[in-house]
Amino acid sequence: MSSHHTNPRSLLNPATRTLIDRVQRAGRPPMHALTAAQAREFYDIGGPILDLQPAPHVDKVENFTIPARDGFAMPARLYAPQSATPLPVLLYLHGGGFTVGSLTTHDVLCRLLSRQGHCAVVSLDYRLAPEHRFPTAVHDAWDALNWLHQQGQTLGLDSTRLAVGGDSAGGTLSAVCALMARDAGLKLALQLLFYPGCGSKQDTASHHSFGEGFMLDKETIAWFFDGYIDKAERDDWRFAPGNAPDHSGLAPTWMGLAECDPLVDEGVRYADTLRMAGVPVDLEIYRGVIHGFITMGRAIPDALKAHADAGRALKHAFES
């Protein structure tokens, strides 16, 4: 892997390098120096500035709630094109280290996936750490997937054509949901994973190479994980899906990774694990970009290719 590179910064493409320099010059406090509430507010305001504007048009955008097992009403948002027939649906789980992120931060991405995938997208506001620690986010994601499977037709959706996807922590939750779906006999058309966390330890070469100066740094990862889950629980496959005892029979997988990302090696390793278990995997590694790039389309044009690739994978999975 390129992560053993002696000067990892030289791998960055010009747009990404410019963005990193701009962020460093702005001298913003790192996320781990904030409270979770401050970090959320910061991300809700700052995140969308890097994304495509104006937000792409989708015919139908509707807020609603999905009940969790403990009765909590989880906020959710439906995105759908006009359609005379029930639409296939992607449950989308946003990234943010299980701590930040919202319907707002991933609004543009969900619109794009709906447009490019010719499908409905349901974005879920699952509960966040540190107020809600592991496994609450896992339960929320799984409860939403089950609800869509059982009640999706009430929203005009074709719940027999169901996919799950997400980025970063949301990619982890999606991979976990795919494992749970297999065990429950719930058939998924696709798991769509943007740079998911898949391992229990941050010990791969890429964690060392890209641990500082590439936006997602090791202190922030440690801060996210410490707020979310006890160290003693980190081998649990619901935190580290690479640790599941068996990966056979899982939904076909599309995975998009960023080359200059601490998580890239564990993503590649998970793709290999799935392939060895006989799962069809389509892996794309976007060169010269960083963790989080798919919601930075204004700053990093490579995001547009990733959106198109993911949309094509969704469309194809729902047609087959």
NORURMO-V618769 format. One record per residue. N is the residue number from 1. RES is the residue in one small letter. PSI is psi in degrees with one decimal (NA if undefined). Layout:
((N,RES,PSI) (N,RES,PSI))
This chain:
((1,m,151.2) (2,s,-10.0) (3,s,-9.6) (4,h,6.3) (5,h,138.9) (6,t,-36.3) (7,n,85.5) (8,p,-28.9) (9,r,-27.9) (10,s,-13.4) (11,l,-18.9) (12,l,139.7) (13,n,164.0) (14,p,-42.6) (15,a,-40.7) (16,t,-41.5) (17,r,-42.5) (18,t,-43.8) (19,l,-47.3) (20,i,-42.8) (21,d,-41.6) (22,r,-44.9) (23,v,-42.3) (24,q,-38.2) (25,r,-34.3) (26,a,-19.4) (27,g,36.8) (28,r,147.0) (29,p,141.7) (30,p,153.0) (31,m,-39.1) (32,h,-7.4) (33,a,-2.3) (34,l,167.3) (35,t,163.7) (36,a,-41.2) (37,a,-41.7) (38,q,-43.6) (39,a,-39.5) (40,r,-46.7) (41,e,-43.3) (42,f,-47.0) (43,y,-39.1) (44,d,-35.0) (45,i,-47.5) (46,g,-35.8) (47,g,-56.0) (48,p,-16.3) (49,i,-31.4) (50,l,-8.7) (51,d,171.0) (52,l,137.4) (53,q,144.9) (54,p,163.5) (55,a,135.2) (56,p,145.6) (57,h,134.8) (58,v,138.7) (59,d,-41.3) (60,k,124.9) (61,v,120.0) (62,e,130.1) (63,n,140.7) (64,f,-175.2) (65,t,155.0) (66,i,130.5) (67,p,133.2) (68,a,168.8) (69,r,-27.1) (70,d,10.9) (71,g,-8.6) (72,f,135.1) (73,a,106.0) (74,m,123.7) (75,p,140.0) (76,a,161.4) (77,r,128.7) (78,l,131.2) (79,y,129.3) (80,a,140.6) (81,p,162.0) (82,q,138.1) (83,s,137.3) (84,a,-20.0) (85,t,158.4) (86,p,137.7) (87,l,145.6) (88,p,159.8) (89,v,138.5) (90,l,123.6) (91,l,120.1) (92,y,129.5) (93,l,115.0) (94,h,156.8) (95,g,178.9) (96,g,28.7) (97,g,26.4) (98,f,9.0) (99,t,-38.4) (100,v,177.7) (101,g,152.1) (102,s,-178.0) (103,l,-31.4) (104,t,-46.6) (105,t,-24.1) (106,h,18.5) (107,d,-48.2) (108,v,-45.2) (109,l,-43.8) (110,c,-37.1) (111,r,-45.3) (112,l,-42.6) (113,l,-36.7) (114,s,-45.4) (115,r,-49.5) (116,q,-29.6) (117,g,-4.5) (118,h,49.1) (119,c,169.8) (120,a,148.7) (121,v,132.0) (122,v,114.8) (123,s,133.3) (124,l,131.4) (125,d,76.3) (126,y,160.9) (127,r,145.8) (128,l,154.6) (129,a,160.0) (130,p,-4.7) (131,e,-36.0) (132,h,101.9) (133,r,170.9) (134,f,137.4) (135,p,29.3) (136,t,-46.6) (137,a,-38.1) (138,v,-47.7) (139,h,-43.7) (140,d,-46.0) (141,a,-45.1) (142,w,-40.1) (143,d,-38.3) (144,a,-40.7) (145,l,-44.2) (146,n,-41.8) (147,w,-43.5) (148,l,-39.1) (149,h,-41.1) (150,q,-33.0) (151,q,2.5) (152,g,-32.2) (153,q,-22.5) (154,t,-18.6) (155,l,9.0) (156,g,26.5) (157,l,154.8) (158,d,93.4) (159,s,0.0) (160,t,-16.0) (161,r,92.5) (162,l,134.8) (163,a,161.3) (164,v,143.1) (165,g,164.1) (166,g,172.1) (167,d,142.4) (168,s,-121.8) (169,a,-34.7) (170,g,-29.1) (171,g,-39.2) (172,t,-50.3) (173,l,-35.8) (174,s,-43.3) (175,a,-39.0) (176,v,-44.1) (177,c,-36.4) (178,a,-39.3) (179,l,-43.7) (180,m,-37.2) (181,a,-43.9) (182,r,-45.4) (183,d,-26.9) (184,a,-0.5) (185,g,24.5) (186,l,116.7) (187,k,126.0) (188,l,143.4) (189,a,-30.0) (190,l,148.2) (191,q,123.6) (192,l,107.2) (193,l,113.3) (194,f,121.8) (195,y,64.0) (196,p,150.8) (197,g,129.1) (198,c,-13.7) (199,g,161.7) (200,s,-22.1) (201,k,148.0) (202,q,63.5) (203,d,10.9) (204,t,166.3) (205,a,-39.5) (206,s,-29.1) (207,h,-33.9) (208,h,-48.1) (209,s,-41.3) (210,f,22.7) (211,g,-17.7) (212,e,135.0) (213,g,9.9) (214,f,36.9) (215,m,-61.2) (216,l,103.8) (217,d,168.9) (218,k,-34.8) (219,e,-38.6) (220,t,-42.3) (221,i,-46.2) (222,a,-40.6) (223,w,-44.3) (224,f,-53.0) (225,f,-37.7) (226,d,-35.5) (227,g,-22.8) (228,y,-40.9) (229,i,141.8) (230,d,146.4) (231,k,-37.4) (232,a,-19.5) (233,e,0.8) (234,r,-11.3) (235,d,-9.4) (236,d,130.0) (237,w,-15.6) (238,r,-10.6) (239,f,-38.6) (240,a,86.7) (241,p,-20.6) (242,g,-21.5) (243,n,-2.8) (244,a,142.9) (245,p,-23.4) (246,d,128.7) (247,h,9.8) (248,s,154.2) (249,g,12.8) (250,l,161.9) (251,a,148.2) (252,p,149.3) (253,t,132.3) (254,w,127.8) (255,m,128.9) (256,g,120.2) (257,l,157.6) (258,a,133.1) (259,e,-40.9) (260,c,59.3) (261,d,131.3) (262,p,-29.6) (263,l,-0.3) (264,v,-40.8) (265,d,-40.0) (266,e,-28.5) (267,g,-46.0) (268,v,-41.9) (269,r,-40.7) (270,y,-39.5) (271,a,-42.7) (272,d,-43.5) (273,t,-45.4) (274,l,-45.5) (275,r,-42.7) (276,m,-24.7) (277,a,3.1) (278,g,13.8) (279,v,131.3) (280,p,125.5) (281,v,130.8) (282,d,110.2) (283,l,126.8) (284,e,130.8) (285,i,116.7) (286,y,118.9) (287,r,140.3) (288,g,10.3) (289,v,169.2) (290,i,167.3) (291,h,134.0) (292,g,-1.0) (293,f,-23.6) (294,i,-16.2) (295,t,25.2) (296,m,37.9) (297,g,-26.8) (298,r,-35.9) (299,a,-34.2) (300,i,100.1) (301,p,-22.3) (302,d,-23.2) (303,a,-35.0) (304,l,-37.2) (305,k,-40.8) (306,a,-41.2) (307,h,-45.7) (308,a,-41.8) (309,d,-45.1) (310,a,-42.3) (311,g,-42.1) (312,r,-41.2) (313,a,-41.9) (314,l,-49.9) (315,k,-45.8) (316,h,-43.0) (317,a,-37.5) (318,f,-23.9) (319,e,-28.0) (320,s,NA))
